[in-house]
Amino acid sequence: MLALNQARHVIRQDPHSAAARCLLTLIEALESGQSFPLKDLYSLDYANFQIALELLQEWRLYQFGGFARNGHAASRASSPERRKARAEVRVETPEAADADA
């Protein structure tokens, strides 16, 4: 999950930047299964674009990694490891952190 850590760093550095908003929206879309407008990736500079691509690669590996271990989609979808990993992927926005304080 190196790309996720890199994205978190970008988001924490300047949470109101266009890059942070784009990466956060991408992470939320991947996490929730919602759609993401790919044209938004064009707003990123090359370094952040690379982070976005790596996020997509890691997400895809994560999605299909469980299939090979568990043998079928039903056990993969409900595995405790998957729920734990999904919970660890959550990225806090500054607004959410302020609300918890």
C-alpha positions in Angstrom: 0.0 0.0 0.0 2.8 2.3 -0.8 0.7 4.4 -3.2 -1.9 4.9 -0.5 0.7 6.2 1.9 2.0 8.6 -0.8 -1.5 9.8 -1.4 -2.1 10.4 2.3 1.1 12.5 2.4 -0.1 14.6 -0.5 -3.5 15.1 1.1 -2.0 16.0 4.5 0.4 18.5 3.0 -2.3 20.6 1.4 -5.8 19.2 1.8 -7.4 21.9 -0.2 -5.2 21.5 -3.3 -6.6 20.2 -6.5 -4.3 17.2 -6.3 -5.3 16.3 -2.8 -9.0 16.6 -3.7 -8.5 14.4 -6.8 -6.6 11.7 -5.0 -9.1 11.7 -2.1 -12.0 11.4 -4.5 -10.2 8.5 -6.3 -9.6 6.7 -3.0 -13.2 7.2 -1.9 -14.5 5.9 -5.2 -12.3 2.8 -5.1 -13.3 2.1 -1.5 -17.0 2.5 -2.1 -17.3 1.1 -5.6 -18.6 4.4 -7.0 -17.6 5.8 -10.3 -14.7 8.2 -10.8 -14.4 10.6 -13.7 -11.1 9.7 -15.3 -10.8 13.2 -16.9 -10.1 14.5 -13.4 -6.7 12.7 -13.6 -5.6 15.2 -16.3 -5.5 17.9 -13.6 -2.7 16.2 -11.8 1.0 16.9 -12.3 3.1 13.9 -13.4 4.1 12.8 -9.8 0.6 12.8 -8.5 -0.7 11.2 -11.7 1.8 8.4 -11.0 0.4 8.0 -7.5 -3.1 7.8 -8.9 -2.0 5.1 -11.3 -0.3 3.2 -8.6 -3.4 3.4 -6.4 -5.4 1.8 -9.3 -2.8 -0.9 -9.7 -2.7 -1.7 -5.9 -6.5 -1.6 -5.7 -6.7 -4.1 -8.6 -4.2 -6.4 -7.1 -6.0 -6.2 -3.8 -9.4 -7.0 -5.5 -8.1 -10.1 -7.3 -5.5 -11.2 -4.7 -8.2 -12.6 -2.5 -9.7 -14.6 -5.4 -6.6 -16.7 -5.8 -6.3 -17.4 -2.1 -9.9 -18.2 -1.4 -10.8 -19.8 -4.6 -14.2 -18.1 -5.2 -15.7 -14.7 -5.0 -18.2 -15.4 -2.2 -15.6 -16.2 0.4 -13.4 -13.4 -0.8 -16.2 -10.8 -0.5 -17.0 -11.7 3.1 -13.5 -12.6 4.5 -12.5 -10.9 7.8 -9.2 -10.0 6.3 -10.9 -8.0 3.5 -13.0 -6.1 6.0 -10.0 -5.3 8.1 -8.0 -4.2 5.1 -10.8 -2.0 3.9 -11.0 -0.4 7.3 -7.3 0.4 7.3 -7.6 2.0 3.8 -9.8 4.8 5.2 -8.2 8.2 4.7 -9.1 11.0 7.1 -9.8 14.4 5.7 -8.9 17.4 7.8 -12.6 18.1 8.3 -13.2 14.6 9.7 -10.2 14.9 12.0 -11.5 18.3 13.3 -14.9 16.7 13.9 -13.3 14.0 16.0 -11.4 16.5 18.2 
